[in-house]
Amino acid sequence: MSHRTEGRPEDPVRPEDLGRPEDPGRSEDPGRSEDPAPESPSEDRSPERPTAPRARSASPGHFTGSASPTGTWRHLRVTREAGVVTVTLARPEKLNALTFGAYADLRDLLAELSREGSVRALVLAGEGRGFCSGGDVEEIIGATLALDTARLLAFNRMTGQVVRAVRECPFPVIAAVHGAAAGAGAVLALAADFRVADPSARFAFLFTRVGLSGGDMGAAYLLPRVVGLGHATRLLMLGEPVRAAEAERIGLISELTAEGGADARAAELARHLADGPALAYAQTKALLTAELDMPLAAAVELDAATQALLMTGEDYAEFHAAFSGKRAPRWQGR
């Protein structure tokens, strides 16, 4: 079983580092060759024995362009193990406060992982005493005071792109929360499919306390759908912290663990998901997101089309074979 760690040096972050392709934090392999064009399918032209074109299995590489995968992420620690990716916010001395570069790395990493086709689950965790304290007061809040409107709009759009990437990536995302999940950190946890937390966890949507709208990064869209409009209004208007017991009661936490157990339980859940029917999970996540704003008639039609598609898949046939053979299914994610 392979286990790879991608580190990040302590480099200063500048406001202009908003994740452009030439970002020096993203290393590229200039020697990477382009994928070969797909071969033409063979065809039998005999009138006596006409055959359909032969089906070919396409690897994820057939659908990528010329850009090389990023080798090193400067602002995150990324580890992989058998389909599970763990992304750790690793600024423990700043309670994992986010910088411009951290936002850009999260956005770009999620986009790369979504294209890979090999990721089955992702854990988002924080190193040290807490999950994430939000945007760095000096490196973001102080720096944004010097930006013009166009750059401020670009930055705020980038933060929203991170949340969209969490919601739209084709694999489950699990937030392992301990200590503070504040501001943008609370929204990152909110965007995850599962929030596993220990009793030290506390959530605070602090945006109004710095003079901004509580509806930052999609919080006003997501939070009412998770905890209801009444609780969401209180949390986003007042910015008061919610401790683990209350967060579990109102549905903000998916699972409450014993003290210090969030990371281990999140890893266990990720392993369970990674070993399961990945395509079924991906489609379930897509439907949960898409159907939030659909009328019932459109939702059940989308459900029907999705089930018809999955019924042609290998995992559906594998379940029947496993059930008939009285054995556990061997899921392929296809």
Protein Blocks (a to p, Z undefined) as FASTA:
>chain_A
ZZdddddddddddfklgopaklmklccdfkbccddddddddddfbfklgcddddddddfk
lmccfbdcdfbdfkbccddeehiacdddddfknoopacfklmmmmmmmmmmmmmnopafb
dcdddehjbfbecjafklmmmmmmmpcfklmmmmmmmmmmmmmmmmmpccdcddddehja
ehjlmmmmmmpmbdcddfkbccddfklmnopafkgghlmmmmmmmnojklmmmmmmnopa
cdfklmmmnopambdcdehilmmmmmmmmmmmmmmcfklmmmmmmmmmmmmmgcfklmmm
mmmmmmmmmmmpmklmmmmmmmmnopacddehZZ
